[in-house]
Amino acid sequence: MNFWGYLGSRHQQLLADACQHAGAVLQCMVVATVLGVAIGVLTYRSDWAGNLATTATATLLTIPSLAMIGLLIPVVGLGVPPTVIALTLYGLLPIVRNAIVGLRGVDPALVDAATGIGMSRPARLVRVELPLAWPPILTGIRVSTQMLMGIAAIAAYASGPGLGNEIFRGIASLGSRNAINQVLAGTLGIIVLALLFDAAYVVVGRLTIPRGIRV
């Protein structure tokens, strides 16, 4: 069976795996974004705290994905839990780093002006600093998403959801008729999802970043 014939015969399963893959990455990115921005907000004012946050999240990213999931399986079991935890941890570094850089890059004169008109520190953060830091934060989110798209395929090792199952089935049956088709279908599916997510982030950026800041 050629590749296109394989896609035609397996399109329903591939679509279901793609939806699971996209859903897992999206959920983990939401959690990683909330945590990453919170860490950035808590640490950007202090050099040592910011460096500690960046170093800690960078260290997590150096752990091989198979090792991370393997260490989580005895604690949380197989399936979705180790996938969600691992992907969330891997997604933190670009968001934390860009949040810190973005918040530190806000013009102090604008912060002083906001203080001068009576804004409290939380109000300054929400209404002045975070909106101005949003472009680099969004860039960090885009980078994290691209990384997690590929890493999520490893979740199949722990019976997790997604297109990684198609890839692992193909690798496990190398030499069989459809082994290459399975690996190729899973790989191309992940690439297409990554491109779709990135296009969505471009739209989000155009809708949420004022033209003056983009320029």
N, C-alpha and C positions, 0 to 999 in steps of 0.2 A: 504494500500500500504506500502511495506517495504521501508527501506531507499534507497537501491540500485535501486529499481524501481522508487522511487521519483527522484533520480539523473538522471536516464535515460530519464524521461519524462520532466525534467526541465533543462537539461544540457545547452541549448542555453542561457536561461535567467541567469543561474548561472555563465556561462562564461562571459557574458556581464557585470554582476555586479562585478565579480572579476577583469575584466580589468579596470572598472571605479574606483574600490577601489585602485588597484595598481597605476593607473594613478594619482589619487588625492594625495596619499601618496608620490609618486615620485616627483611630482611638488612642493609640500609643503616642502619636504626635500631639494630640490635644493635651494629654497628661504631661508629656515632656515639655510642652510649651508653657503650661501653667507653672510647673516646677522650675523650669529654667529661668523664666522671667522673674519668678519670686526670689530665686537664689541671686540673680543679678541685682535686683532691687536691694536685697539685704547686704550685699557685699561691695557694691561699686564705689562707695564712699571711702573705703579703706583699701590701701594697696595690698596689705598682707592678706586681708580677707578675700579680695578679688583674685589674687594669685593662688590662694588655697583652693578656692572654688574651681578655678580653671584647671589646676593641677589634678584635683580629685576626679573631676569628670573626664579629663584626658587619660588618667590611669584606668578608669573603667573601660574606655574605648580600646585600650591595648590588650584587654583580655580576649582571647579567641572566642568567637561566638559559640562554637561547639562546646568549649570548656565552660562558658558561662551557663549555657542551657543545661549541660551535664551536671553542674553544681547545683542548679536550681531544682532539678527533677526530684532528688530525695526530700527536698523541703516542701515543695508545692505540688508535686506530682506531674503527670504528663498532660498534654493538651494545651489549652489556652493560657493558663496562669504563667508558666515559665516563658512563653512567647511574649506576653504583655510586659512582664517585668524586664526581660532582657532587652526588648526593643526600646522601652522607655529609658532605661539606663544608657543605652548606646546613643539615644537621640539627644542627650543633655548637652554635650560639649559645645557644638556650634551655637546653640541657643544661649547658653550661659555666657560664653565668650562674647558673642555679638551684643547681648543685652548689656554687659558691663562696658564694652567699648562704646556702644550707642549712648548710654546714660552719661558716661564720662565726657562724651563729645558734645553734649548740649552746651550752648553758649552761656557762660555764667552771667552775662548781662541780662539775658532773658529771665533767668532764675531770680536775679536781684530785682528785676522789674515786677515779677509776679509777687515777690515778697513785699515790695513797696506798696502794692495795691491791696495788701492785707490777706493774701492767700496763705493758708496753713501749709505745712510741709506735705501732708497727704494730698491736698488739692493741687499743689505745685507738681507733685509727682504724676498725678492722674491727668491733669489738664495741660501741662507744659512739657515735662521731661519725657514721659513715655510716648506721647505722640511724636515728638521730635526724634526719639530713639527708635521709632517703629521701623523705618526702612532697613537698618542693619539687623534688627531682630527678625524681620521677615526673611532677609537673606539667610540668616542662620536656620530658620525653619525650613527653607527650601533645601539647603544643604543636608540637614538631618533627614528630611523625607527621602531624598535620593539614596542616602546611605541605607536607611531602613528598608527600602524596597528590596535591595539585594540581600541584606541580612535576614529579612523575614523568611526567605526561602529555606534557611537552615532550620526554621521552626518545625519542619517536617520530621526532623530527627527526633523530636519529642512529641510526635503525633499532633503537632500544631496545624492550624488551618493555612490554606493558601496554595499558591502554584508550586511551592517547593515539593509538595507531594508528587506532582507530575514529574519533576526533575529526578527525585529520588527513585521513583518507580522505574524510570528509564535507565538510571545508573545501575540499579539492582538487576535489571534484565538485559544488560549489554550483550549483544550478539543475537538478540531476538529480533523479530521483524520490525517492531515499532519502537525499539529502544531509542534510537536517534530522534524519531518523531516526537516522543514524549519529552526528551530533554529540550529539544528545539522549541516545542510549543510552550513549555513552562518558561524558558528563558525569554522568548519573544513577548510572551504575555507580561512578564515583569517589566521589560523595557517599555512596552506600550503604556502600562500603568504609570510608570515613572514620568513619561512625557506628558500624559494627561494631567497628573498632579502638578507638574511644573507649569503647564499652561494655566491651570486654575489659580496658581499663586501669582502669575503675571496679572491676571484679571483682578485678583484681590488687591494687589499692589496699586493698580490703576484706580481702583475704587476707594482705597483707604489712604493713599499718600497724596497730599496736595501737590499740584503741578509745580509750585515754587520749590518744594522740598525735593521732588524728583529731579528737577533741573540742577 
